[in-house]
Amino acid sequence: MSNISIFPIIIPFFTGILLIFFHKHIIIQRLVSTVSLIVAIITSLFLIAAVKKAGVQTLNLSNWEAPFGITLVSDMLSALLVLTTNIVALCCILYSFKGIDQDRESYFYYSLIQFLLVGVIGAFSTGDIFNLFVFFEVMLMSSYALLVIGGTKVQLRETVKYILVNIISSGLFVTTVGYLYSVVGTLNMAHISERLSEVENSGILTVIAVLFLIVFGLKGALFPLFFWMPGSYYAAPIPILALFGALLTKVGVYSIARTFTLFFSTNEYIFTILSILSLITIVLGVIGALAYYDIKKIIIYNILTAVGVILYGVAAFTENSLIGALFYLMHDMIIKTALFLLIGAIFAASGTFHLSKMGGLLSSHPALAWTFFIAAISLAGIPPLSGFIGKLMIIQGGFEKHDYYGSFIVLISSLFVLLSVIKIFIKAFWGTETKTKKPSIKALLCPSIILVCLSFFIGIFSESIYPYISLATETLLHPTNYIEAVLKE
């Protein structure tokens, strides 16, 4: 059953190649993409079941045993993120049928999404630090092309900035991996963890940890390295923006969680830095979300807030805070996608992204209004929706660490996040409609309804999901479980 680890990677890989040959046949592309993602979701469920039954799944490629070869590692954390990624991607694909123009669709759009998934899922599944870099590059190359599809002036300008930032980040990533290799002599992440425990020079390890924080902080939009994100994401069309907002920053967040707990779990200094930067990220995200009246910008800045909340849970490094961080990570991937798709539907209904130019949509589009309302309160962490349990456990973990100020910031951020999205609800849906009624948006609304229902399901049945999240936390809290599974000790 260990071979199942590779299927979530090869399914989008071969689908992406196949779709290249049908890039002018939109209907075929839509059908193949949808079927591929449904198969990928089913495979992900089998992977979760295999991990639950038999423990961490590993696959040594080319018959080279770890730590000498390339190893794929699927623990419960990576398996849950792979499942969430495929669900999010399926909903974005379904939205794209009506939510993106055919000129973009015929320009290898669906192939690029599949290759983006190869990078994202590969990053979640790899057990090799250099191949984490490789999968990052696969993800980024696909994102460059997706960001520039359409060729508008703002897209080209922001794509250049996005590429420059990521080239610098990638160069720093390789340099950091080189430094790490010079210290431990291995690239296998489990073996690195073993070797680092034998290193006496804690100073060099702290430098390497800070370098990794810079690299992954750039990918995950952590303060002060988020400057590229609002403009670059704003330029993307809605389904691409939803994919980016749900997945790309979360790969950076996952990488911090994985490497810090596996490599630097005894280094309190680096966790303190991470905690401080996370809290500043929360504050700046809230300020940005409250300051803007452009609905795209409001949700984009809420990405920053979520990144800060999740990484604060990682930095607290207690069982409750890590469980809360993983709950909140999955919740945010789902609900951010729903919100971005919903603001795309709002744009289709009103013809604008600016709150001052819209209003009265409740009377003409009540399903859109109430779906958005449920998504908004879920984002803010209102019970019984999915955002509540994660944020509650993160705050509880902060109290366990006696970090009352940090816990208060996380708690109060929920109020301001709620204010930022309720502002959209009040301005867009109440009052007098400022535009004539647009064509039906039912096709645009369906994917968001699926995601909001999933958020509701996670909140209501969190007790059933808890054992899976708890098992995912085990490999973060106790790296020896991960190491023994990979190295067969």
Order of alpha helices (4+ residues) and beta strands (2+ residues): alpha-alpha-beta-beta-alpha-alpha-alpha-alpha-alpha-alpha-alpha-alpha-alpha-alpha-alpha-alpha-alpha-alpha-alpha-alpha-alpha-alpha-alpha
